Amino acid sequence: MLGRPMKPSKCQECRDRAAWLDMFTALALAVFKTALGVLSGSMALQAHSLHSFGDFLTKGINLASVKLSSRPANSAFPYGYGKVQFLSANFIGISLMAGAAAMLWYNVTHLGSGHVQVPEVWAVFGALISAGTAELMHRYLRCVAEHTNSPAIMAAAADNRGDAYSSLAVLAGIVLSILGWVAADHLAAILVSLLVLRIGAVIAWDSIHGLMDGSVPSHRIDGIRQLLAAHHPGVSVVDLRGRRMGETWEVDLQLSISSQVTVEECHALTRELESRIAREEPHACHIRIRFIPQSGDAAKTAVIETAAAVDEFAYLVEAPAALRPLGRRRNGG
């Protein structure tokens, strides 16, 4: 079953551009912090630069997943390639946790052995530039992710917010070390490691939730339910579910409707519901609707299944007498 196109090409171009910019910004920050960390003698800044180099590598994989997810649906993957972005986000989360653990061990051992030094004052400017750049990238990527519903871009946005916070921790450590607390620079690096470890765990868990067909956010489901109640009061919702499929959602509706409604009326109602839901929730690209009778003998009612962009009916029970020319008669009658 093939769904509608994921989204307009303009949104895809914006998403791809954001992924490219995020990757090269991470590389530029890594080189900048490495050079300034070595020149100033700041261990926290050097440790943070290692994290940025790791970001550059993982964001390259992130970009590849974003490009792959744009491929159209086909017979092998009828719902598209959207879930590859969950794999990318999972890799980013695990990589962040691994890098943070290594950074934590490095600074703990140095602090324990007494290898501490006071950084030069210009390390302060490096931390400030790093924090400001990461925060700007976070806001830009979050905006793109909210419009495209991209798990990979959202993970990258969360990663940049973590970089901004950790840069502030580095800044505090550098300033305190210059003011006389020599170990503060290393303690800041340890704090950075713990913060990055937590961010990586959150990203990894969210990606696992998506890979396991996690539910669409509950407020989105409630919005669809309210939409039906407002525009179709004669139709009651028996079951309403949705699952994440990368940037798109699959929505499964089971509606109770009068047994007097004809097939043609069901067909018209189905198209109207699909169109209305798609307008309100543009990420709902796979919509399946089933009708069941409100009362009476279920054997005298047709249950109709439909999916977005597919014009077909599947009869689950024998049609009533008025519709039997469309279905199969018992005993060949």
Beta strands, then each sheet from edge to edge (+ up, - down):
strand 1: 236-245
strand 2: 248-257
strand 3: 284-293
strand 4: 305-307
sheet 1: 1+ 2- 3- 4+
end
